[in-house]
């Protein structure tokens, strides 16, 4: 399971448990919660807006590639899914064109190479940090998944955008086993969203369900 970088939550104290939500210190203007299953939730109101990042493991020093830029269409709330365990920084390449985001959009990004944000002062970021392995993603999936946001007008976006927003707000007060189940459901839904996004880009029907969603299907059909 992925370990949170010191840039987000800081060092763990000796003997601290990794299970269940716990408060932790973050940068000014941020609130962070550690949930089960290696899922961390960060809410940021800081100005200028920036995304949590982590150093690539075993990355050789050198000039970093210019990050792509995400531009907010207007003030509001934006949802991000930070992918850990991406295998280190990718080779430097020309970034994609600037991307416009609307409130409620869901955007995947690599925590080792987060995009630059051009957001108004009133923007709020809700960020869900988890490993790509937990979503059933290969290293080669990450660049394709971070190519375009998921809007609230899409089929799964309409379901996930309000759920993730409410989940981020209630995670701080949710107790086990409710908090555990909410985290499990959030990861399952994000895994499904990632799989559908990749299938849509390839012009194919999703071939297999994500591992967590397969467990739900088995339970519902055998119960």
C-alpha positions in Angstrom: 0.0 0.0 0.0 1.3 3.4 -0.9 2.8 5.6 1.8 1.8 9.3 1.9 4.6 11.7 1.0 5.8 14.2 3.5 4.7 17.0 1.3 1.1 16.1 2.1 0.7 14.9 5.7 4.2 14.7 7.2 6.0 11.9 8.9 4.1 9.2 10.8 4.8 8.9 14.5 6.2 5.6 15.8 3.5 3.0 16.3 0.8 5.1 14.5 -2.0 3.1 12.9 -2.5 3.4 9.2 -6.1 2.1 9.4 -9.1 4.5 9.7 -9.3 8.3 9.4 -7.0 10.4 11.5 -6.2 14.1 11.6 -2.8 15.3 10.4 -1.0 18.5 9.9 -1.0 20.1 6.4 0.0 23.3 4.7 -2.0 26.5 5.5 -5.3 26.5 3.8 -5.5 22.7 3.6 -7.3 19.9 5.5 -6.3 16.3 5.1 -7.9 13.0 6.1 -6.3 9.5 5.9 -9.0 6.9 5.1 -8.8 3.1 4.9 -7.5 1.3 1.7 -4.6 3.8 1.2 -7.0 6.6 0.3 -6.1 10.2 1.4 -8.5 13.2 1.0 -7.2 16.7 0.9 -9.4 19.9 0.7 -7.6 23.0 -0.3 -8.7 26.6 -0.2 -5.2 28.1 -0.4 -4.3 30.8 -2.9 -2.7 30.3 -5.4 -4.3 26.9 -6.0 -1.9 24.0 -6.3 -2.2 20.2 -6.1 -0.6 17.8 -3.6 2.5 16.2 -5.1 5.1 13.6 -4.2 8.6 13.1 -5.3 9.2 10.3 -7.9 10.9 7.3 -6.3 14.5 6.9 -7.3 14.2 9.7 -9.9 17.4 10.9 -11.4 18.0 14.7 -10.8 17.5 16.9 -13.9 15.3 19.7 -15.3 11.6 19.0 -14.9 9.4 19.2 -18.0 7.0 22.2 -18.1 3.7 21.0 -16.6 0.5 21.2 -18.5 -1.9 23.9 -17.4 -5.5 23.5 -16.2 -7.6 26.7 -16.3 -10.8 27.1 -14.3 -13.7 28.4 -16.3 -15.2 30.0 -13.2 -15.1 30.0 -9.4 -16.4 26.9 -7.6 -15.4 23.4 -6.5 -13.0 21.1 -8.5 -12.4 17.4 -8.0 -9.0 15.7 -8.6 -7.8 12.1 -8.3 -4.1 11.9 -7.7 -2.5 8.7 -8.9 0.4 7.3 -6.9 2.8 4.5 -7.8 3.1 5.6 -11.4 6.6 4.2 -11.8 8.4 7.5 -11.5 8.5 10.5 -13.7 7.9 10.0 -17.4 10.4 11.2 -20.0 10.2 14.9 -20.7 7.8 15.6 -23.5 5.9 18.6 -24.8 2.8 19.1 -22.6 -0.7 18.9 -24.0 -2.6 22.1 -24.8 -4.2 24.0 -21.9 -7.3 22.3 -20.6 -10.4 24.3 -19.4 -12.2 22.9 -16.3 -15.6 23.6 -15.0 -16.8 23.3 -11.4 -17.5 19.7 -10.5 -15.2 18.3 -13.2 -13.2 15.2 -12.1 -9.6 15.2 -13.3 -7.0 12.4 -12.9 -3.4 13.5 -12.5 0.1 12.0 -11.7 1.2 13.1 -8.2 4.8 13.0 -9.5 4.0 15.5 -12.3 1.0 17.5 -11.3 -0.4 20.1 -13.7 -0.1 23.8 -13.0 -3.4 25.4 -12.0 -4.8 28.8 -13.2 -7.7 29.1 -10.8 -9.5 32.1 -9.2 -9.2 32.9 -5.5 -12.6 31.4 -4.8 -11.8 28.0 -6.1 -11.8 25.0 -3.7 -9.9 21.8 -4.5 -11.0 18.4 -3.3 -8.3 15.8 -4.0 -8.4 12.0 -3.6 -5.0 10.4 -3.5 -4.6 6.7 -4.1 -2.4 4.2 -5.9 -2.9 3.4 -9.6 -2.6 -0.3 -8.6 -5.7 0.0 -6.4 -7.6 1.2 -9.4 -6.3 -1.7 -11.5 -4.3 0.6 -13.8 -1.1 -0.1 -15.7 1.7 2.4 -15.9 0.9 3.0 -19.6 -2.7 3.9 -18.7 -1.8 7.0 -16.7 -0.9 9.4 -19.5 -4.2 8.5 -21.3 -6.3 8.8 -18.2 -4.9 12.3 -17.4 -5.6 13.5 -20.9 -9.2 14.9 -20.4 -11.5 15.6 -17.4 -14.8 13.9 -16.6 -17.6 16.4 -16.6 -20.7 16.2 -14.4 -22.8 16.0 -17.6 -21.4 12.5 -18.4 -23.1 9.3 -17.3 -20.7 8.4 -14.5 -19.7 12.0 -13.9 -23.2 12.9 -12.9 -23.1 10.1 -10.3 -19.6 10.5 -9.0 -19.2 14.3 -8.9 -21.7 15.0 -6.1 -20.8 11.7 -4.3 -17.1 12.6 -4.1 -17.8 16.1 -3.0 -20.1 15.0 -0.2 -17.7 12.2 0.8 -14.8 14.6 1.1 -16.9 16.8 3.5 -18.3 14.0 5.6 -15.1 11.9 5.8 -13.9 13.9 8.8 -17.0 12.9 10.9 -17.6 9.4 9.5 -16.8 6.6 11.9 -16.0 3.0 11.3 -17.6 0.9 9.8 -19.4 3.7 7.9 -16.2 5.5 7.0 -14.6 2.3 5.8 -17.5 1.4 3.6 -17.6 4.9 2.1 -13.9 4.7 1.3 -14.4 1.3 -0.3 -17.3 2.5 -2.4 -15.3 5.6 -3.5 -12.3 3.6 -4.7 -14.6 1.1 -6.4 -16.5 3.9 -8.3 -13.2 5.6 -9.3 -11.9 2.3 -10.6 -15.0 1.9 -12.7 -14.7 5.5 -13.9 -11.1 5.0 -14.9 -11.9 1.8 -16.8 -14.7 3.5 -18.7 -12.6 6.5 -19.6 -9.9 4.3 -21.1 -12.4 2.2 -23.0 -14.1 5.3 -24.4 -10.7 6.6 -25.7 -10.1 3.3 -27.4 -13.6 3.2 -28.9 -14.4 -0.1 -27.2 -16.8 -1.4 -24.7 -15.3 -2.0 -21.2 -14.0 -5.5 -21.4 -13.6 -6.4 -17.8 -14.8 -4.9 -14.5 -12.3 -3.6 -12.0 -11.4 -6.0 -9.2 -13.4 -4.2 -6.5 -16.5 -3.9 -8.8 -16.2 -7.6 -9.6 -16.5 -8.3 -5.9 -19.7 -6.3 -5.7 -21.1 -8.1 -8.7 -20.3 -11.5 -7.2 -21.9 -10.6 -3.9 -25.1 -9.3 -5.5 -25.6 -12.3 -7.7 -24.8 -14.9 -5.1 -26.6 -13.3 -2.2 
